[in-house]
């Protein structure tokens, strides 16, 4: 129809990371955003959100539900998600929520009580203000060096698990620092990213964030070892 704006391509070429734990809502949002040209990465809880931040290329925008099964989400914005533009999309919207989001530098709070028809356009306004996400270059490492590092990675995994069981935070931090400084060099970029975020959480006194990222690190190491040593 003449004069009617189409949202067909307002998010073309953009990568959005969406946290939503309710499956029908999650799929509805995905269809709406993909119809507008976006690449959509879905997360269902804090763990899968942070895992996606490490495994996937940097998103242009993060869309957050505030109520997920594994805990509170908003505090992640100024901490582990500090370098990512974030929008809150939640069914619980009141003056307190808006104030808290503003203090956390959330770009916009959108109510999902009724999915806005103009959701792609509203998100596109924030994406257009953010730097476009750049792809990380893969690191090529000789097989012999990579193999030796895998042995070290497995050793670190066991030591990290033991330190966590014993509640030795300083020892955990030592292993995380080692991983952050070496994993990316040997081609394990996702583990390196997770270690950097864990270090950030520890440096700011965010114990919950540190524990979340340590969970992610253990998961990523397990996946890497399984892939490299089937």
C-alpha positions as CSV (number, residue, x, y, z in Angstrom):
1,X,0.0,0.0,0.0
2,X,1.4,3.4,-1.0
3,X,2.6,5.5,1.9
4,X,2.8,2.6,4.3
5,X,6.2,1.9,5.7
6,X,7.4,-1.7,5.6
7,X,9.5,-3.1,8.4
8,X,10.9,-5.7,5.9
9,X,14.5,-4.6,6.2
10,X,14.8,-2.3,9.1
11,X,17.0,-4.8,10.9
12,X,18.8,-6.2,7.8
13,X,22.3,-7.4,8.6
14,X,21.9,-6.9,12.3
15,X,22.5,-9.5,15.0
16,X,20.1,-9.5,18.0
17,X,20.5,-11.6,21.1
18,X,17.1,-12.2,22.8
19,X,16.6,-13.5,26.3
20,X,13.0,-14.9,26.7
21,X,12.1,-18.0,28.8
22,X,8.5,-18.5,27.5
23,X,8.7,-20.6,24.3
24,X,5.6,-19.2,22.4
25,X,6.7,-15.6,23.1
26,X,10.3,-16.5,22.2
27,X,9.2,-17.9,18.8
28,X,6.9,-15.0,18.1
29,X,9.6,-12.5,18.8
30,X,12.0,-14.5,16.6
31,X,9.6,-14.5,13.7
32,X,8.9,-10.8,14.0
33,X,12.5,-9.9,14.0
34,X,13.6,-12.3,11.3
35,X,10.9,-10.9,9.1
36,X,12.6,-7.5,9.6
37,X,15.9,-9.0,8.4
38,X,17.6,-9.6,11.7
39,X,19.8,-12.6,12.6
40,X,18.3,-13.7,16.0
41,X,20.2,-15.6,18.7
42,X,17.9,-17.0,21.4
43,X,18.6,-17.5,25.1
44,X,16.2,-19.0,27.7
45,X,18.1,-18.1,31.0
46,X,21.1,-16.2,32.3
47,X,23.4,-19.1,31.6
48,X,22.5,-19.5,27.9
49,X,22.6,-15.7,27.5
50,X,26.1,-15.5,28.8
51,X,27.1,-18.6,26.9
52,X,25.9,-17.0,23.6
53,X,27.8,-13.8,24.4
54,X,31.0,-16.0,24.5
55,X,30.3,-18.5,21.7
56,X,28.6,-16.2,19.1
57,X,29.8,-13.1,17.3
58,X,29.1,-9.9,19.2
59,X,25.4,-8.9,18.9
60,X,24.4,-5.4,17.8
61,X,21.7,-5.4,20.5
62,X,20.6,-7.5,23.5
63,X,16.9,-7.7,24.2
64,X,16.3,-8.8,27.8
65,X,13.3,-10.3,29.7
66,X,13.7,-9.6,33.4
67,X,12.0,-12.7,34.8
68,X,13.9,-16.0,34.0
69,X,14.1,-19.2,36.0
70,X,17.8,-19.0,37.0
71,X,17.8,-15.6,38.6
72,X,17.7,-11.8,38.4
73,X,18.8,-10.3,35.0
74,X,19.0,-6.5,35.3
75,X,22.2,-6.5,37.4
76,X,24.0,-8.1,34.4
77,X,23.6,-4.9,32.4
78,X,26.2,-2.7,34.1
79,X,28.4,-5.7,34.8
80,X,28.8,-8.6,32.4
81,X,26.9,-6.9,29.6
82,X,28.4,-3.5,30.1
83,X,29.9,-3.3,26.6
84,X,26.7,-4.3,24.9
85,X,23.6,-2.1,24.1
86,X,20.6,-3.5,26.0
87,X,16.8,-3.1,25.7
88,X,14.4,-4.5,28.3
89,X,11.4,-6.3,26.9
90,X,9.2,-7.5,29.8
91,X,5.7,-8.0,31.0
92,X,6.4,-6.3,34.4
93,X,6.7,-2.6,33.6
94,X,6.1,0.0,36.4
95,X,7.8,3.2,37.6
96,X,10.3,1.3,39.7
97,X,11.3,-0.9,36.8
98,X,11.8,2.0,34.5
99,X,13.8,3.9,37.1
100,X,16.0,0.8,37.8
101,X,16.6,0.3,34.1
102,X,17.5,4.0,33.6
103,X,20.1,3.7,36.3
104,X,21.5,0.6,34.7
105,X,21.8,2.5,31.3
106,X,19.2,0.3,29.6
107,X,18.3,2.1,26.3
108,X,14.5,1.5,26.4
109,X,11.9,-0.5,28.4
110,X,9.2,-2.1,26.2
111,X,6.2,-3.8,27.6
112,X,5.4,-7.3,26.1
113,X,1.9,-7.5,27.6
114,X,0.9,-6.9,24.0
115,X,3.7,-7.5,21.4
116,X,4.2,-4.1,19.8
117,X,3.5,-4.1,16.0
118,X,6.4,-1.6,15.6
119,X,8.9,-3.7,17.7
120,X,11.4,-4.0,14.8
121,X,11.4,-0.3,14.2
122,X,11.8,0.5,18.0
123,X,14.8,-1.9,18.2
124,X,16.3,-0.6,15.0
125,X,16.5,2.9,16.5
126,X,18.9,1.6,19.1
127,X,20.8,-0.6,16.7
128,X,21.5,2.3,14.4
129,X,23.1,4.2,17.3
130,X,25.4,1.3,18.2
131,X,28.7,0.4,16.4
132,X,28.2,-2.5,14.0
133,X,29.3,-5.8,15.4
134,X,32.6,-6.9,14.0
135,X,33.5,-10.6,13.4
136,X,36.4,-11.9,15.3
137,X,39.2,-13.4,13.2
138,X,40.0,-17.0,13.7
139,X,43.4,-17.8,15.2
140,X,45.4,-20.4,13.3
141,X,47.6,-22.5,15.6
142,X,49.9,-25.4,14.7
143,X,48.4,-28.7,15.6
144,X,51.3,-29.7,17.9
145,X,50.9,-26.5,20.0
146,X,47.1,-26.8,20.1
147,X,47.5,-30.4,21.3
148,X,49.8,-29.5,24.1
149,X,47.5,-26.7,25.2
150,X,44.5,-29.2,25.3
151,X,46.4,-31.2,27.9
152,X,46.9,-28.0,29.9
153,X,43.2,-27.1,29.4
154,X,42.1,-30.4,30.8
155,X,44.4,-30.0,33.8
156,X,43.0,-26.5,34.4
157,X,39.5,-27.8,34.2
158,X,40.0,-30.3,36.9
159,X,41.9,-27.8,39.1
160,X,39.1,-25.2,38.7
161,X,36.4,-27.7,39.6
162,X,38.3,-28.7,42.7
163,X,38.9,-25.1,43.8
164,X,35.2,-24.4,43.3
165,X,34.2,-27.4,45.4
166,X,36.5,-26.2,48.2
167,X,35.3,-22.6,48.0
168,X,38.8,-21.3,47.1
169,X,37.9,-18.1,45.2
170,X,41.5,-16.8,44.9
171,X,42.6,-20.1,43.4
172,X,39.6,-20.0,41.0
173,X,40.6,-16.5,40.0
174,X,44.1,-17.7,39.3
175,X,42.9,-20.4,36.9
176,X,40.5,-18.0,35.2
177,X,43.3,-15.4,34.7
178,X,45.4,-18.1,33.1
179,X,42.6,-19.1,30.8
180,X,41.9,-15.5,29.8
181,X,45.5,-14.9,28.9
182,X,46.0,-18.1,26.8
183,X,42.8,-19.5,25.4
184,X,42.4,-16.9,22.6
185,X,46.0,-17.4,21.6
186,X,45.4,-21.1,21.0
187,X,42.2,-20.7,19.1
188,X,39.7,-21.2,22.0
189,X,38.1,-17.8,21.6
190,X,34.9,-18.5,23.5
191,X,36.7,-19.7,26.6
192,X,38.9,-16.7,26.4
193,X,35.9,-14.3,26.3
194,X,34.3,-16.1,29.2
195,X,37.4,-15.8,31.3
196,X,37.7,-12.1,30.5
197,X,34.1,-11.6,31.7
198,X,34.7,-13.7,34.8
199,X,37.7,-11.5,35.6
200,X,35.6,-8.4,35.1
201,X,33.0,-9.7,37.5
202,X,35.6,-10.5,40.1
203,X,37.3,-7.1,39.7
204,X,34.0,-5.3,40.4
205,X,33.0,-7.5,43.4
206,X,30.2,-9.3,41.4
207,X,30.4,-12.8,43.0
208,X,27.2,-13.9,41.3
209,X,28.5,-12.9,37.9
210,X,31.8,-14.6,38.6
211,X,30.0,-17.9,39.5
212,X,27.9,-17.6,36.4
213,X,30.9,-17.1,34.2
214,X,32.8,-19.9,35.9
215,X,29.8,-22.2,35.0
216,X,30.1,-21.0,31.4
217,X,33.9,-21.6,31.4
218,X,33.5,-25.2,32.6
219,X,30.8,-25.9,30.0
220,X,32.9,-24.5,27.2
221,X,36.0,-26.4,28.3
222,X,34.0,-29.6,28.4
223,X,32.7,-29.0,24.9
224,X,36.2,-28.1,23.6
225,X,37.7,-31.3,25.0
226,X,34.9,-33.4,23.7
227,X,35.2,-31.9,20.2
228,X,39.0,-32.1,20.1
229,X,39.2,-35.6,21.6
230,X,36.1,-37.5,20.4
